[in-house]
Amino acid sequence: MTIETKKAPPSTLVIFGGTGDLTKRLLLPAVVNLARAKLLPEKFAVLGVGRRDYSSEEFRAELTRSAREIGSIDTKSPAWRWLAGRIDYHKGDFDDPAAFRRLGEALETIARRHRTERNVLFYLATAPEAFPVIIENLGAAGLTDEKAGGWRRVVIEKPFGTDLDSARALNRKILGILEERQAFRIDHYLGKETVQNIMMLRFSNGIFEPLWNRDHIDHVQISVAETVGVETRGKLYDKVGALRDMVPNHLFQVLALIAMEAPASFDADAVRTEKAKVLQAVRSYDCEGCLDNVVRGQYRAGRIGRQAMPGYRGEPDVSARSRTETYVAMKLLVDDWRWAGVPFYLRTGKRLAAKSSQVAIQFKQAPLALFRDLPGDHRMVRNFLVLQIQPDEGVSLQFGVKVPGPAMTVEEVNLDFSYRDRFAMPPSTGYETLIYDCMRGDATLFQRADFVESGWRVLQPMLDAWRDPRAPGPAGYAAGGEGPKVADQLLARDGRTWHTLG
Ligand SMILES: NC(=O)c1ccc[n+]([C@@H]2O[C@H](COP(=O)([O-])OP(=O)(O)OC[C@H]3O[C@@H](n4cnc5c(N)ncnc54)[C@H](OP(=O)(O)O)[C@@H]3O)[C@@H](O)[C@H]2O)c1
């Protein structure tokens, strides 16, 4: 996390998967936004790596063409012209060690031409199956070695493993070749302003922290709801499901930021140590505990607005008998002194009524309804602090006020802060801060190995429990609805309800 902003140091950004979707839609637009914000150094270059037979000139032309088609970059802008003059292409297969030796030579040439001081950021914008072989070949070609001068860092995209064993194996591979400080496991969710604001809100204000514990908080809800279905990702998603796709990364990042202790400083390791401690404290369930506290759903046909939507099993490339969950909700307990006994309810799903990511923190209710003997409505007021992550980023606090008039009637109202109303929001893909931080060597917003493995430790028993033939399959829910009834029941049995999305 950056406190002050200044230009990143000289460097070359090497993108494995330079011809891919992520690069075109998000990474290059983010680099252009950094250039526009004058945060990139003059001594900067980009090298795309892919299998296709492009010259550097053809690669630049393809990037320009696709940027126009997608509308992701203003290709007439000075920032794009500045960047395009620094982009090259390197053809090579990830499996081919010779391609990595040639890559080393190409990097030396670029370092001389653009005076990038031999600093290199390797970005693995590829399918996860390619991560190990790329890291292995980088190591074998000596490209991760910093002895000859300049730093070498590697950004690893999500998903990081598909279960505890695969995450551990990937960490072993990475840490056999790189030092932890060279590895940047990315979760673009942490690039979002409102996610970063959680720490600012908690630790720069004196008013929240005294209340931020089991004495004052009744429970916490973390929701990531999408209206989209699986779109063209059916084949991939059917093997993954909502739990693997969203929980170990996005939801656990938010959980850690909400539940962590104040770090001793904003130093990357101090922050990441506190975050990892949260996941280490999450209670691990046995099979029965998983079936009691974790529910899953799968969307059926329905409507969003006027548009009819197919059910999940009717989506392209999805098995007609698929048991893959498109929705998951769970109750977790963080067994530490701050949170003992406070449930954290997490939910995420596709094809829901609203696109909304939010944290809703419900404070304990007043001990009694003081005005209960007077005529009027005297229900107990609920105090929610809601951090809206997307869309309409903001913070809102719900409390009770007296309705004007002779009767003593209470009504819940909101005190709202909206980012959009207060600040000019610069164009952002969510990757700008993350790329900039990598170039500056600041790993605060990246996942450390122990965090990733602690997350999978919590989730692995759930995956195992679902494999049991006695486990109920995903409950159906209508596309465009609020999710399956089992998710409502999960809270109802504790006398609680989900906060409205959106
Ligand atoms: N797309 C998104 O919006 C998005 C968002 C968040 C995270 N992600 C993550 O980002 C990663 C990449 O996703 P993507 O959608 O960009 O994938 P993609 O469009 O399929 O791109 C894959 C890239 O990898 C290259 N490639 C594949 N096999 C190769 C090989 N053996 N040797 C050399 N190059 C090879 C391809 O090069 P050729 O074209 O030359 O074959 C292409 O550039 C995934 O881990 C995904 O989960 C994607």
The ligand as an SDF file (V2000), in Angstrom:
LIG
                    3D

 48 52  0  0  0  0  0  0  0  0999 V2000
   -9.7500  -12.6010  -18.6690 N   0  0  0  0  0  0  0  0  0  0  0  0
  -10.0150  -11.9650  -17.5640 C   0  0  0  0  0  0  0  0  0  0  0  0
  -10.7720  -10.9980  -17.5220 O   0  0  0  0  0  0  0  0  0  0  0  0
   -9.3820  -12.4100  -16.2550 C   0  0  0  0  0  0  0  0  0  0  0  0
   -9.6950  -11.7150  -15.0600 C   0  0  0  0  0  0  0  0  0  0  0  0
   -9.0500  -12.0830  -13.8730 C   0  0  0  0  0  0  0  0  0  0  0  0
   -8.1310  -13.1260  -13.8800 C   0  0  0  0  0  0  0  0  0  0  0  0
   -7.8690  -13.8130  -15.0320 N   0  0  0  0  0  0  0  0  0  0  0  0
   -6.8560  -14.8830  -15.0170 C   0  0  0  0  0  0  0  0  0  0  0  0
   -5.8370  -14.5500  -15.9340 O   0  0  0  0  0  0  0  0  0  0  0  0
   -5.2880  -15.7130  -16.5230 C   0  0  0  0  0  0  0  0  0  0  0  0
   -5.3080  -15.6100  -18.0440 C   0  0  0  0  0  0  0  0  0  0  0  0
   -6.6370  -15.5380  -18.5000 O   0  0  0  0  0  0  0  0  0  0  0  0
   -7.0120  -15.0720  -19.9930 P   0  0  0  0  0  0  0  0  0  0  0  0
   -8.4870  -14.9340  -19.9890 O   0  0  0  0  0  0  0  0  0  0  0  0
   -6.2100  -13.8920  -20.4090 O   0  0  0  0  0  0  0  0  0  0  0  0
   -6.5650  -16.3370  -20.8760 O   0  0  0  0  0  0  0  0  0  0  0  0
   -6.4690  -16.4450  -22.4790 P   0  0  0  0  0  0  0  0  0  0  0  0
   -7.2260  -15.3530  -23.1440 O   0  0  0  0  0  0  0  0  0  0  0  0
   -6.8040  -17.8570  -22.8200 O   0  0  0  0  0  0  0  0  0  0  0  0
   -4.9080  -16.2050  -22.7840 O   0  0  0  0  0  0  0  0  0  0  0  0
   -3.9470  -17.1660  -22.5910 C   0  0  0  0  0  0  0  0  0  0  0  0
   -2.5890  -16.6250  -23.0390 C   0  0  0  0  0  0  0  0  0  0  0  0
   -1.6020  -17.5960  -22.7500 O   0  0  0  0  0  0  0  0  0  0  0  0
   -0.8490  -17.8470  -23.9380 C   0  0  0  0  0  0  0  0  0  0  0  0
   -0.4700  -19.2700  -23.9410 N   0  0  0  0  0  0  0  0  0  0  0  0
   -1.2190  -20.3320  -23.6150 C   0  0  0  0  0  0  0  0  0  0  0  0
   -0.4890  -21.4690  -23.6710 N   0  0  0  0  0  0  0  0  0  0  0  0
    0.7580  -21.0970  -24.0460 C   0  0  0  0  0  0  0  0  0  0  0  0
    1.9590  -21.8030  -24.2610 C   0  0  0  0  0  0  0  0  0  0  0  0
    2.0520  -23.1400  -24.0970 N   0  0  0  0  0  0  0  0  0  0  0  0
    3.0490  -21.1080  -24.6230 N   0  0  0  0  0  0  0  0  0  0  0  0
    2.9990  -19.7600  -24.7950 C   0  0  0  0  0  0  0  0  0  0  0  0
    1.8730  -19.0260  -24.6150 N   0  0  0  0  0  0  0  0  0  0  0  0
    0.7730  -19.6950  -24.2470 C   0  0  0  0  0  0  0  0  0  0  0  0
   -1.7570  -17.5190  -25.0700 C   0  0  0  0  0  0  0  0  0  0  0  0
   -0.9260  -17.2140  -26.1600 O   0  0  0  0  0  0  0  0  0  0  0  0
   -1.4090  -17.4260  -27.7010 P   0  0  0  0  0  0  0  0  0  0  0  0
   -2.5810  -16.5180  -27.8390 O   0  0  0  0  0  0  0  0  0  0  0  0
   -0.2570  -16.9760  -28.4980 O   0  0  0  0  0  0  0  0  0  0  0  0
   -1.7850  -18.8730  -27.8230 O   0  0  0  0  0  0  0  0  0  0  0  0
   -2.4760  -16.2990  -24.5120 C   0  0  0  0  0  0  0  0  0  0  0  0
   -1.6800  -15.1560  -24.6400 O   0  0  0  0  0  0  0  0  0  0  0  0
   -6.0710  -16.8780  -15.9350 C   0  0  0  0  0  0  0  0  0  0  0  0
   -5.3530  -17.3890  -14.8470 O   0  0  0  0  0  0  0  0  0  0  0  0
   -7.3610  -16.2380  -15.4720 C   0  0  0  0  0  0  0  0  0  0  0  0
   -7.9340  -16.9470  -14.3930 O   0  0  0  0  0  0  0  0  0  0  0  0
   -8.4680  -13.4550  -16.2240 C   0  0  0  0  0  0  0  0  0  0  0  0
  1  2  1  0
  2  3  2  0
  2  4  1  0
  4  5  1  0
  4 48  2  0
  5  6  2  0
  6  7  1  0
  7  8  2  0
  8  9  1  0
  8 48  1  0
  9 10  1  0
  9 46  1  0
 10 11  1  0
 11 12  1  0
 11 44  1  0
 12 13  1  0
 13 14  1  0
 14 15  2  0
 14 16  1  0
 14 17  1  0
 17 18  1  0
 18 19  2  0
 18 20  1  0
 18 21  1  0
 21 22  1  0
 22 23  1  0
 23 24  1  0
 23 42  1  0
 24 25  1  0
 25 26  1  0
 25 36  1  0
 26 27  1  0
 26 35  1  0
 27 28  2  0
 28 29  1  0
 29 30  1  0
 29 35  2  0
 30 31  1  0
 30 32  2  0
 32 33  1  0
 33 34  2  0
 34 35  1  0
 36 37  1  0
 36 42  1  0
 37 38  1  0
 38 39  2  0
 38 40  1  0
 38 41  1  0
 42 43  1  0
 44 45  1  0
 44 46  1  0
 46 47  1  0
M  CHG  2   8   1  16  -1
M  END
$$$$
